[in-house]
Amino acid sequence: MQPEFSFYDHTVQKKLSYVKVDLERDVSLLHKWQQQPYVIPYWKLDISFEAYKKHLRTFLADQHQTLYMGLIDGVPMSYWEAYWVKGDVVEKSYDPHPKDQGIHLLIGEESFIGKGYALPLLRAIVHFQFLSKGTEKVIAEPDIRNEKMIHVFEKCGFEKVKPIELPDKTGMLMYCHRETFERRWRDVFQTITTKRNI
């Protein structure tokens, strides 16, 4: 699998890589992750394999978002949806800038939970999103019940804005501004090697 982008993060001494999702290669693993008890309450995709494959095919065809598998030292362990706010349901929840981006994530492999990887992974992909010219804000809208994930977003540099009603959940709208992010992680990114394949 050729990464779209990768980082060697010296804070965890791991290579973090993000590979675009391929339907046939990844659908079985992603479907397995969606059946995990800790994923179901927030993603609500504990559906049949065929129904999930149809869902994933639809999401892959959606031009406003890009789906990634997140890998640590080459092991697939997380799923990411990086999206442009324009064209997403969340754009009705605030007044977005045309270049605002958003992020969804889940840690799929249970053995990687509770090991301190969520923050470095989130930090890496937000760094990647800020490589896009014109993007000054990345947003998130985690389920308002998901206090652990909200805490991770806050540690990354996101701030709570307001609860919002979305079709599938009540989310906590959160903003991460470029200036805040770069100031917080300046020392980290001075020692991170970045690779992006176009």
Sine and cosine of phi, psi and omega as CSV:
sin_phi,cos_phi,sin_psi,cos_psi,sin_omega,cos_omega
0.00,0.00,0.85,-0.53,-0.01,-1.00
-1.00,0.05,0.88,-0.47,-0.02,-1.00
-0.91,0.42,0.60,-0.80,0.19,-0.98
-0.95,0.32,-0.61,0.79,0.11,-0.99
-0.36,-0.93,0.42,-0.91,-0.02,-1.00
-0.50,-0.87,0.41,-0.91,-0.02,-1.00
-0.68,-0.74,0.63,-0.78,0.27,-0.96
-0.99,-0.16,0.93,-0.38,-0.07,-1.00
-1.00,-0.10,0.94,-0.35,-0.06,-1.00
-0.94,0.33,-0.31,0.95,-0.01,-1.00
-0.95,0.32,-0.47,0.88,0.05,-1.00
-0.89,-0.45,-0.06,1.00,0.01,-1.00
0.82,0.57,0.74,0.67,0.01,-1.00
-0.68,-0.73,0.49,-0.87,0.14,-0.99
-1.00,0.00,0.85,-0.52,0.02,-1.00
-0.97,-0.25,0.84,-0.54,-0.05,-1.00
-0.78,-0.62,0.49,-0.87,-0.02,-1.00
-0.75,-0.66,0.88,-0.48,-0.08,-1.00
-0.90,-0.44,0.72,-0.69,0.04,-1.00
-0.86,0.50,0.67,-0.74,0.01,-1.00
-0.91,0.42,0.71,-0.70,0.13,-0.99
-0.92,-0.39,0.80,-0.60,-0.12,-0.99
-0.81,0.59,-0.85,0.52,-0.11,-0.99
-0.93,0.37,-0.62,0.79,-0.04,-1.00
-0.94,0.33,-0.61,0.80,-0.24,-0.97
-0.94,-0.33,-0.21,0.98,-0.16,-0.99
-0.88,0.47,-0.62,0.78,-0.03,-1.00
-0.91,0.42,-0.70,0.72,0.00,-1.00
-0.92,0.39,-0.68,0.74,0.01,-1.00
-0.90,0.43,-0.63,0.78,0.04,-1.00
-0.90,0.44,-0.64,0.77,0.04,-1.00
-0.88,0.48,-0.69,0.73,0.00,-1.00
-0.89,0.45,-0.58,0.82,-0.03,-1.00
-0.94,0.35,-0.23,0.97,0.03,-1.00
-1.00,-0.02,-0.04,1.00,-0.04,-1.00
-0.94,0.34,0.70,-0.72,-0.04,-1.00
-0.83,0.56,-0.52,0.86,-0.02,-1.00
-0.99,0.12,-0.15,0.99,0.03,-1.00
-0.99,-0.15,-0.63,0.77,-0.13,-0.99
-0.77,0.63,-0.73,0.69,-0.08,-1.00
-0.88,0.48,-0.43,0.90,-0.10,-0.99
-0.98,-0.22,-0.46,0.89,-0.03,-1.00
-0.97,-0.23,-0.45,0.89,0.08,-1.00
0.82,0.58,0.65,0.76,0.01,-1.00
-0.85,-0.52,0.56,0.83,0.09,-1.00
-0.99,0.14,0.95,0.32,-0.08,-1.00
-0.87,-0.50,0.08,-1.00,-0.03,-1.00
-0.90,0.43,0.33,-0.94,0.00,-1.00
-0.85,0.52,-0.72,0.69,-0.03,-1.00
-0.90,0.43,-0.63,0.77,0.02,-1.00
-0.92,0.40,-0.62,0.78,0.01,-1.00
-0.93,0.36,-0.62,0.78,0.02,-1.00
-0.88,0.48,-0.65,0.76,0.05,-1.00
-0.90,0.44,-0.69,0.72,0.03,-1.00
-0.86,0.51,-0.73,0.68,-0.05,-1.00
-0.91,0.42,-0.64,0.76,0.03,-1.00
-0.86,0.51,-0.67,0.74,0.02,-1.00
-0.90,0.44,-0.68,0.73,-0.02,-1.00
-0.92,0.39,-0.60,0.80,0.02,-1.00
-0.92,0.39,-0.46,0.89,0.00,-1.00
-0.99,0.13,-0.17,0.99,-0.04,-1.00
-0.98,0.20,0.92,-0.40,-0.13,-0.99
-0.96,0.29,-0.19,0.98,-0.05,-1.00
-1.00,0.03,-0.01,1.00,-0.02,-1.00
-0.64,-0.76,0.37,-0.93,0.08,-1.00
-0.79,-0.61,0.75,-0.66,-0.04,-1.00
-0.98,-0.19,0.70,-0.72,-0.03,-1.00
-0.77,-0.64,0.53,-0.85,0.30,-0.95
-1.00,-0.06,0.74,-0.67,0.07,-1.00
-0.99,-0.15,0.74,-0.67,-0.04,-1.00
-0.85,-0.53,0.60,-0.80,0.15,-0.99
-0.90,-0.44,0.87,-0.50,-0.08,-1.00
0.74,0.67,0.66,0.75,0.09,-1.00
1.00,0.07,-0.02,1.00,-0.03,-1.00
-0.98,-0.17,0.87,-0.48,0.05,-1.00
-0.90,0.44,0.80,-0.60,-0.06,-1.00
-0.55,-0.83,-0.05,1.00,-0.03,-1.00
-0.48,-0.88,0.29,-0.96,-0.03,-1.00
-0.78,-0.63,0.66,-0.75,-0.10,-1.00
-0.70,-0.72,0.66,-0.75,0.14,-0.99
-0.87,-0.50,0.96,-0.28,0.06,-1.00
-0.99,-0.12,0.83,-0.56,-0.13,-0.99
-0.69,-0.72,0.40,-0.91,0.17,-0.99
-1.00,0.07,0.75,-0.66,-0.03,-1.00
-0.87,0.49,-0.65,0.76,0.07,-1.00
-0.90,0.44,0.85,-0.52,-0.06,-1.00
0.98,-0.20,-0.11,0.99,0.01,-1.00
-0.97,-0.25,0.41,-0.91,-0.02,-1.00
-0.87,0.49,-0.46,0.89,-0.07,-1.00
-0.95,0.33,-0.25,0.97,-0.04,-1.00
-0.89,0.45,-0.35,0.94,0.02,-1.00
-0.99,0.17,-0.14,0.99,-0.09,-1.00
-1.00,0.02,-0.23,0.97,0.05,-1.00
-0.35,-0.94,-0.03,-1.00,-0.02,-1.00
-0.99,-0.13,1.00,-0.04,-0.14,-0.99
-0.99,0.17,0.50,-0.87,0.21,-0.98
-0.97,0.23,0.54,-0.84,-0.04,-1.00
-0.84,0.55,-0.40,0.91,-0.04,-1.00
-0.97,-0.24,0.16,0.99,0.08,-1.00
-0.89,0.46,0.65,-0.76,0.08,-1.00
-0.87,-0.50,0.29,-0.96,0.04,-1.00
-0.69,-0.72,0.18,-0.98,-0.06,-1.00
-0.58,-0.81,0.66,-0.75,0.18,-0.98
-0.84,-0.54,0.49,-0.87,0.03,-1.00
-0.42,-0.91,0.37,-0.93,0.21,-0.98
-0.53,-0.85,0.58,-0.81,0.14,-0.99
-1.00,-0.04,0.91,-0.41,-0.13,-0.99
-1.00,0.03,-0.59,0.81,-0.04,-1.00
-1.00,0.02,0.89,-0.46,-0.10,-0.99
-0.86,0.51,-0.52,0.85,-0.04,-1.00
-0.92,0.40,-0.25,0.97,0.01,-1.00
-0.99,-0.12,-0.06,1.00,-0.02,-1.00
-0.99,0.16,0.63,-0.78,0.04,-1.00
0.98,0.22,0.24,0.97,-0.02,-1.00
-0.97,-0.26,0.07,1.00,0.03,-1.00
0.99,0.11,0.33,0.94,-0.05,-1.00
-1.00,-0.02,-0.36,0.93,-0.10,-0.99
-0.86,0.50,-0.70,0.71,-0.03,-1.00
-0.91,0.42,-0.77,0.64,0.03,-1.00
-0.86,0.51,-0.62,0.78,0.02,-1.00
-0.91,0.42,-0.72,0.69,0.02,-1.00
-0.90,0.44,-0.70,0.71,0.01,-1.00
-0.85,0.53,-0.67,0.75,-0.03,-1.00
-0.91,0.42,-0.71,0.70,-0.07,-1.00
-0.96,0.28,-0.53,0.85,0.08,-1.00
-0.92,0.38,-0.64,0.77,0.11,-0.99
-0.83,0.56,-0.70,0.71,0.02,-1.00
-0.89,0.46,-0.67,0.74,0.01,-1.00
-0.89,0.46,-0.58,0.81,0.01,-1.00
-0.96,0.27,-0.12,0.99,0.13,-0.99
-0.95,0.30,-0.26,0.97,0.04,-1.00
-0.97,0.24,0.84,-0.54,-0.02,-1.00
-0.86,0.50,0.76,-0.65,0.04,-1.00
0.99,-0.12,-0.28,0.96,0.03,-1.00
-0.99,0.16,0.93,-0.38,0.02,-1.00
-0.93,-0.36,-0.12,0.99,-0.02,-1.00
-0.55,-0.84,0.73,-0.68,0.16,-0.99
-0.92,-0.39,0.71,-0.71,-0.03,-1.00
-0.92,-0.39,0.28,-0.96,0.14,-0.99
-0.62,-0.78,0.39,-0.92,0.05,-1.00
-0.58,-0.81,0.88,0.48,0.00,-1.00
-0.89,0.45,0.44,-0.90,0.08,-1.00
-0.79,0.61,0.74,-0.67,-0.09,-1.00
-0.88,0.47,-0.35,0.94,0.03,-1.00
-0.99,0.15,-0.27,0.96,-0.13,-0.99
-1.00,0.06,0.96,0.27,-0.11,-0.99
-0.90,0.44,-0.58,0.82,-0.01,-1.00
-0.90,0.44,-0.68,0.73,-0.02,-1.00
-0.95,0.32,-0.62,0.79,0.06,-1.00
-0.86,0.51,-0.65,0.76,0.02,-1.00
-0.89,0.45,-0.65,0.76,0.03,-1.00
-0.89,0.45,-0.69,0.73,0.05,-1.00
-0.86,0.51,-0.68,0.74,0.00,-1.00
-0.89,0.45,-0.66,0.75,0.03,-1.00
-0.89,0.45,-0.51,0.86,-0.01,-1.00
-0.96,0.29,-0.42,0.91,-0.02,-1.00
0.80,-0.60,0.07,1.00,0.05,-1.00
-0.99,0.14,0.49,-0.87,0.08,-1.00
-0.85,-0.53,0.59,-0.81,0.06,-1.00
-0.92,0.38,0.67,-0.74,0.04,-1.00
-0.93,-0.37,-0.86,0.51,-0.01,-1.00
-0.15,-0.99,0.43,-0.90,0.16,-0.99
-0.94,0.35,0.59,-0.81,0.03,-1.00
-0.71,-0.70,0.53,-0.85,0.04,-1.00
-0.99,-0.10,0.87,-0.50,0.06,-1.00
-0.90,-0.43,0.27,-0.96,-0.08,-1.00
-0.82,0.57,-0.53,0.85,-0.11,-0.99
-0.91,-0.40,0.05,1.00,-0.07,-1.00
-0.12,-0.99,0.22,-0.97,0.30,-0.95
-0.99,-0.10,0.89,-0.46,-0.05,-1.00
-0.96,-0.28,0.33,-0.94,0.14,-0.99
-0.98,-0.21,0.95,-0.31,0.03,-1.00
-0.93,0.37,0.77,-0.64,-0.03,-1.00
-0.72,-0.70,0.60,-0.80,0.02,-1.00
-0.90,-0.44,0.61,-0.79,0.20,-0.98
-0.82,-0.58,0.92,-0.38,-0.01,-1.00
-1.00,0.04,0.60,-0.80,-0.03,-1.00
-0.78,0.62,-0.75,0.66,-0.07,-1.00
-0.87,0.50,-0.69,0.72,0.02,-1.00
-0.89,0.46,-0.71,0.70,-0.04,-1.00
-0.90,0.45,-0.74,0.67,-0.06,-1.00
-0.93,0.38,-0.56,0.83,0.05,-1.00
-0.93,0.38,-0.66,0.75,-0.05,-1.00
-0.92,0.38,-0.60,0.80,-0.15,-0.99
-0.92,-0.39,0.34,0.94,-0.03,-1.00
-0.82,0.58,-0.73,0.68,-0.04,-1.00
-0.92,0.40,-0.61,0.80,0.00,-1.00
-0.90,0.43,-0.72,0.69,-0.11,-0.99
-0.98,0.20,-0.20,0.98,0.15,-0.99
-0.94,0.35,-0.37,0.93,-0.05,-1.00
-0.91,-0.41,0.23,0.97,0.02,-1.00
-0.97,-0.25,0.76,-0.65,0.06,-1.00
-1.00,0.04,0.81,-0.59,-0.06,-1.00
-0.93,-0.36,0.71,-0.71,0.08,-1.00
-0.74,-0.67,0.78,-0.62,0.04,-1.00
-0.77,-0.64,0.79,-0.61,0.04,-1.00
-0.98,-0.21,0.85,-0.53,-0.01,-1.00
-1.00,-0.09,0.00,0.00,0.00,0.00
